[in-house]
Structure formats: C-alpha cells, structure tokens
Amino acid sequence: MNSDLIPRVAAVHDLCGYGNCSLGIALPVLAACGIDAIPAATAVLSTHTAFDKYTFYDLTDSLEATFLHWQEMGFRIDGIYSGFLGSARQIDILRRFFEKSADRLILVDPVMADHGRIYKTYTPEMCAGLSQLARHADILTPNMTEAAVLLNEPYLGQTADAAESRRLCEGLMTLGCRQVVLKGIERGDGLVYNAILNEQGDYTECQNPKVDAALHGTGDLFASVVAGLVFRKKSLVDAVRFAGQFVYDAILLSKSQPGYLERGVSFEPLIGRIAAYAAE
C-alpha cells in the first residue's frame, strides 16, 4: 500500500444505540488513526445486550448484499476488522469475503462472550463458527472467555500465569491465525495483562493497572485501537501497549460520568491521543 494513500478498511460490526460499543467505537477510532473506515453493519440494536430488554434487527441479507455490491464496484480495501455478528449465516458470508480479500490485513475480534458468559444473541452454532473464521485472521483478539470457547475448553476465570497464558495463545494459533492477542488476563496483583504471540514464536506481555469497573465496550475499544494502529503500520506490540493504556485512561474518565455502568466506556475527549500517536 502506498504510504501516501489513506488506508481503506471495512469495519464489520453491529450498530448499537445507547451504550458505547461496536461501530459507535470502531468508526471514530479508525478515523482518528487516519483511516477511511467503511462500515458493514451486521445488526442494529437499541442498546447493548447487557440490558434486560433491547431491540435487535438482524442485517444478514443486507450484509451479504453489501459485500456483493462492493465486489461489483471493484474498489480495493486495504484491510478488514470484524467484530460482533448477527447470525450464524453471517459467518459463511464473512468467510467468503475473507477468501476474496486474502491479500489484505484481517483482524478478527471474536466478539461473543465475556467473564464466563456468552452473549444472549449468540447460539452454539455461531460460537463454533467463529473458530472457522480464525484461520483467516492475521490477528485474532479474544478475551479469556472467548479463548475458552474457541478452544472448546472450560472457562476457568480471568486468572492465568505467563505459562498458562502462552499455552492459550499457542492453542489459538493452531486455529490458523498468524498472530494472537489474548486480552484481559489477571493475576491478582492489581494489573491487567494482554499477551501477544506471533508466528515466529515470540511471546510478549503488556500490562496496565486494573480498574474495578466492568464497563461495556472496553473490549471493542481495545480491539479498535489495536486495529487502527496496526493498519497504520505500528507494530502489534506497540499497538497493544498503547491500546491497553488508552482503555485504562478511558475507564477512569468513564467513572466520572453519570450512569457509567450502563452508558459504557467514554473515550471521546481522549481521542486526540490516538490521532497524535498514529501520526508519529
């Protein structure tokens, strides 16, 4: 890709109304990184799924038609960042899109679960299907629960020492991805760890202070920052290190906002930091 050209990235995610997450995070973060983010919505929700009630509109037919139209137009994308999916059929639609974009950088955030709980809209078929998408990923970014689901292992909590974290990363690499970022690891020391493993077997950990606040959207924020920075040619380790610190700062900011637990992660006043770092 010509370094003078603005990267064009397809952002495949849901669009959620109240509660900061999904495309509401991905689009501004990618834009702050200097990326032309092209959304392909998988579903439209009134709120995130942590609420007892919410509206959910499956956009599977629209997603399929969108990809077909893009291919007919013939314009080139430089990368794909996928997240929350709306149906099992979308997995096959996305797989075909990946196969036709094999020379592009693909980041798959297997958004389906957190802290031992699978999201309400996800079926067993969808969870199993995400492991098939992993083989197309240049970068796979699961949390601890998603890693357990992808590996068909029991979820044993957020805690894992370095040896166990590496074992999980190595297991995820067997799914066919090129690099893994395992996020949200805890060790009871007041820190949160994010582990990185690449094809060469290089294993790295980055850490940040842990904040006692379970905020919706932090995983989307982390993955979006990593995606944006990697698409701007930052190293994966540098992108993960920056993303971890940015999410930590965003959580601190969020805690000062009214109704922050339902509102989700607030990051907007900090977004200039992303733009400045991406431009370095």
GUGUPA-170840 format. One line per field, with one value per residue (C-alpha): residue number from 0; x negated, y, z. Coordinates in nm, 3 decimals. Layout:
resi	(NUM; ...)
u	(X; ...)
v	(Y; ...)
w	(Z; ...)
***
This chain:
resi	(0; 1; 2; 3; 4; 5; 6; 7; 8; 9; 10; 11; 12; 13; 14; 15; 16; 17; 18; 19; 20; 21; 22; 23; 24; 25; 26; 27; 28; 29; 30; 31; 32; 33; 34; 35; 36; 37; 38; 39; 40; 41; 42; 43; 44; 45; 46; 47; 48; 49; 50; 51; 52; 53; 54; 55; 56; 57; 58; 59; 60; 61; 62; 63; 64; 65; 66; 67; 68; 69; 70; 71; 72; 73; 74; 75; 76; 77; 78; 79; 80; 81; 82; 83; 84; 85; 86; 87; 88; 89; 90; 91; 92; 93; 94; 95; 96; 97; 98; 99; 100; 101; 102; 103; 104; 105; 106; 107; 108; 109; 110; 111; 112; 113; 114; 115; 116; 117; 118; 119; 120; 121; 122; 123; 124; 125; 126; 127; 128; 129; 130; 131; 132; 133; 134; 135; 136; 137; 138; 139; 140; 141; 142; 143; 144; 145; 146; 147; 148; 149; 150; 151; 152; 153; 154; 155; 156; 157; 158; 159; 160; 161; 162; 163; 164; 165; 166; 167; 168; 169; 170; 171; 172; 173; 174; 175; 176; 177; 178; 179; 180; 181; 182; 183; 184; 185; 186; 187; 188; 189; 190; 191; 192; 193; 194; 195; 196; 197; 198; 199; 200; 201; 202; 203; 204; 205; 206; 207; 208; 209; 210; 211; 212; 213; 214; 215; 216; 217; 218; 219; 220; 221; 222; 223; 224; 225; 226; 227; 228; 229; 230; 231; 232; 233; 234; 235; 236; 237; 238; 239; 240; 241; 242; 243; 244; 245; 246; 247; 248; 249; 250; 251; 252; 253; 254; 255; 256; 257; 258; 259; 260; 261; 262; 263; 264; 265; 266; 267; 268; 269; 270; 271; 272; 273; 274; 275; 276; 277; 278; 279)
u	(0.000; -0.132; -0.221; -0.074; 0.269; 0.534; 0.592; 0.943; 1.072; 1.402; 1.545; 1.782; 1.971; 2.312; 2.455; 2.574; 2.775; 2.735; 2.425; 2.094; 1.972; 1.933; 1.940; 2.004; 1.648; 1.482; 1.565; 1.435; 1.126; 1.035; 1.098; 0.868; 0.598; 0.632; 0.825; 1.118; 1.347; 1.623; 1.895; 2.074; 2.339; 2.427; 2.721; 2.886; 2.963; 3.131; 2.881; 2.601; 2.706; 2.626; 2.968; 3.261; 3.454; 3.332; 3.437; 3.235; 3.259; 3.062; 2.897; 2.775; 2.938; 2.809; 2.456; 2.449; 2.583; 2.329; 2.031; 2.165; 2.216; 1.865; 1.723; 1.926; 1.793; 1.439; 1.284; 0.998; 0.993; 0.667; 0.795; 1.088; 1.176; 1.461; 1.641; 1.996; 2.202; 2.579; 2.647; 2.487; 2.527; 2.311; 2.014; 2.023; 2.084; 1.783; 1.570; 1.633; 1.550; 1.224; 1.134; 1.179; 0.964; 0.679; 0.402; 0.549; 0.472; 0.756; 0.818; 1.086; 1.221; 1.437; 1.696; 1.926; 1.865; 1.703; 1.639; 1.772; 2.099; 2.188; 2.383; 2.758; 2.777; 2.505; 2.602; 2.376; 2.358; 2.230; 1.970; 1.840; 1.836; 1.609; 1.326; 1.355; 1.308; 0.994; 0.793; 0.835; 0.713; 0.378; 0.458; 0.705; 0.803; 1.011; 1.066; 1.029; 1.387; 1.373; 1.042; 1.201; 1.495; 1.269; 1.053; 1.356; 1.220; 1.397; 1.374; 1.163; 1.176; 0.966; 0.657; 0.366; -0.008; -0.253; -0.288; 0.089; 0.135; -0.122; 0.042; 0.374; 0.210; 0.038; 0.368; 0.536; 0.257; 0.347; 0.678; 0.478; 0.435; 0.099; 0.085; 0.284; 0.361; 0.514; 0.668; 0.786; 0.561; 0.547; 0.302; 0.430; 0.159; 0.371; 0.272; 0.438; 0.220; 0.250; 0.044; -0.087; -0.219; -0.334; -0.420; -0.787; -0.701; -0.783; -0.573; -0.525; -0.307; -0.193; -0.024; 0.175; 0.334; 0.669; 0.973; 1.261; 1.533; 1.689; 1.770; 1.938; 1.741; 1.387; 1.311; 1.438; 1.231; 0.917; 0.959; 1.047; 0.736; 0.517; 0.674; 0.637; 0.274; 0.173; 0.342; 0.126; -0.183; -0.253; -0.396; -0.145; -0.329; -0.332; 0.036; 0.133; -0.073; 0.089; 0.439; 0.408; 0.308; 0.577; 0.851; 0.727; 0.746; 1.090; 1.222; 1.102; 1.278; 1.593; 1.622; 1.676; 1.981; 2.340; 2.479; 2.143; 2.208; 2.497; 2.360; 2.048; 1.692; 1.637; 1.333; 1.431; 1.236; 0.923; 0.941; 0.683; 0.420; 0.491; 0.460; 0.131; -0.022; 0.100; -0.060; -0.404)
v	(0.000; 0.345; 0.522; 0.847; 0.689; 0.680; 0.315; 0.192; -0.060; -0.249; -0.241; -0.537; -0.490; -0.415; -0.067; -0.013; 0.283; 0.351; 0.209; 0.282; -0.017; -0.173; 0.063; 0.355; 0.299; 0.147; 0.425; 0.723; 0.532; 0.422; 0.775; 0.914; 0.681; 0.842; 0.552; 0.558; 0.323; 0.166; 0.016; -0.310; -0.343; -0.692; -0.589; -0.282; -0.276; -0.015; -0.082; -0.325; -0.673; -0.626; -0.463; -0.688; -0.558; -0.429; -0.429; -0.641; -0.629; -0.892; -0.744; -1.070; -1.010; -0.653; -0.767; -1.019; -0.762; -0.506; -0.733; -0.830; -0.465; -0.375; -0.654; -0.536; -0.183; -0.318; -0.075; -0.203; -0.225; -0.247; -0.437; -0.586; -0.553; -0.780; -0.794; -0.873; -1.085; -1.106; -1.462; -1.797; -1.733; -1.423; -1.644; -1.805; -1.467; -1.322; -1.628; -1.579; -1.211; -1.301; -1.550; -1.285; -1.047; -1.289; -1.035; -0.781; -0.747; -0.908; -0.857; -1.077; -0.980; -1.286; -1.086; -1.340; -1.361; -1.210; -1.310; -1.661; -1.562; -1.595; -1.300; -1.351; -1.331; -1.593; -1.954; -2.262; -2.273; -1.916; -1.979; -2.285; -2.096; -1.823; -2.074; -2.125; -1.753; -1.755; -1.931; -1.627; -1.384; -1.212; -1.100; -1.269; -1.076; -1.289; -1.227; -1.510; -1.635; -1.624; -1.809; -2.089; -2.111; -2.111; -2.387; -2.584; -2.568; -2.482; -2.121; -2.113; -1.742; -1.443; -1.560; -1.717; -1.707; -1.648; -2.018; -2.071; -1.751; -1.870; -2.213; -2.050; -1.834; -2.136; -2.322; -2.032; -2.026; -2.384; -2.248; -2.098; -1.731; -1.559; -1.362; -1.371; -1.102; -1.257; -0.973; -0.921; -1.162; -1.118; -1.241; -1.091; -0.825; -0.523; -0.539; -0.647; -0.828; -0.859; -1.135; -1.139; -1.440; -1.432; -1.693; -1.684; -1.791; -1.452; -1.407; -1.066; -0.932; -0.575; -0.467; -0.181; -0.111; -0.281; -0.062; -0.215; -0.126; -0.375; -0.142; -0.247; -0.160; -0.178; -0.485; -0.309; -0.003; -0.210; -0.404; -0.090; 0.092; -0.209; -0.244; 0.122; 0.141; -0.181; -0.063; 0.250; 0.025; 0.034; -0.291; -0.519; -0.496; -0.115; -0.110; -0.340; -0.140; 0.187; 0.035; -0.103; 0.234; 0.412; 0.180; 0.227; 0.606; 0.579; 0.370; 0.632; 0.900; 0.688; 0.653; 1.029; 1.015; 0.968; 0.619; 0.499; 0.129; 0.136; 0.413; 0.215; 0.329; 0.701; 0.788; 1.081; 1.359; 1.142; 1.054; 1.316; 1.097; 0.824; 1.063; 1.201; 0.858; 0.717; 1.011; 0.962)
w	(0.000; -0.094; 0.232; 0.095; 0.048; 0.318; 0.420; 0.345; 0.599; 0.613; 0.967; 1.007; 1.332; 1.478; 1.528; 1.883; 2.010; 2.382; 2.549; 2.381; 2.179; 1.834; 1.533; 1.769; 1.888; 1.582; 1.335; 1.535; 1.649; 1.297; 1.171; 1.442; 1.310; 0.968; 0.818; 0.576; 0.770; 0.560; 0.781; 0.705; 0.974; 1.098; 1.319; 1.468; 1.841; 2.059; 2.341; 2.412; 2.522; 2.891; 2.929; 3.016; 2.714; 2.380; 2.016; 1.773; 1.395; 1.204; 0.892; 0.737; 0.398; 0.394; 0.484; 0.201; -0.047; 0.075; 0.010; -0.333; -0.425; -0.314; -0.529; -0.829; -0.779; -0.780; -0.533; -0.323; 0.054; 0.246; 0.547; 0.734; 1.102; 1.211; 1.544; 1.660; 1.420; 1.400; 1.283; 1.201; 0.828; 0.859; 0.943; 0.599; 0.434; 0.613; 0.535; 0.163; 0.197; 0.372; 0.099; -0.168; 0.037; 0.107; 0.042; 0.285; 0.655; 0.853; 1.225; 1.380; 1.719; 1.807; 2.000; 2.165; 2.541; 2.849; 3.210; 3.158; 2.989; 2.622; 2.482; 2.458; 2.078; 2.021; 1.953; 1.988; 1.608; 1.597; 1.866; 1.682; 1.353; 1.486; 1.517; 1.140; 1.082; 1.296; 1.026; 0.803; 1.069; 1.055; 1.410; 1.648; 1.964; 2.204; 2.573; 2.823; 2.784; 2.406; 2.409; 2.612; 2.370; 2.063; 2.214; 2.338; 2.692; 3.018; 3.129; 3.446; 3.517; 3.422; 3.609; 3.421; 3.484; 3.200; 3.121; 3.100; 2.900; 2.649; 2.633; 2.547; 2.281; 2.129; 2.124; 1.947; 1.688; 1.593; 1.462; 1.176; 1.266; 1.221; 1.548; 1.871; 2.126; 2.439; 2.637; 2.993; 3.183; 3.561; 3.825; 4.147; 4.151; 4.058; 3.691; 3.368; 3.114; 2.738; 2.577; 2.219; 2.025; 1.663; 1.400; 1.494; 1.849; 2.002; 2.316; 2.477; 2.758; 2.819; 3.140; 3.287; 3.625; 3.680; 3.748; 3.942; 3.692; 3.449; 3.161; 2.839; 2.526; 2.663; 2.453; 2.141; 2.228; 2.279; 1.954; 1.756; 1.876; 1.800; 1.456; 1.371; 1.477; 1.302; 0.982; 1.021; 1.032; 1.405; 1.540; 1.709; 2.041; 2.028; 1.930; 2.218; 2.467; 2.359; 2.348; 2.700; 2.840; 2.641; 2.767; 3.124; 3.089; 2.927; 3.217; 3.465; 3.260; 3.236; 3.612; 3.640; 3.412; 3.537; 3.484; 3.354; 3.412; 3.165; 2.945; 2.864; 2.812; 2.743; 2.535; 2.314; 2.495; 2.474; 2.106; 2.010; 2.175; 1.923; 1.632; 1.764; 1.819; 1.487; 1.306; 1.464)
***
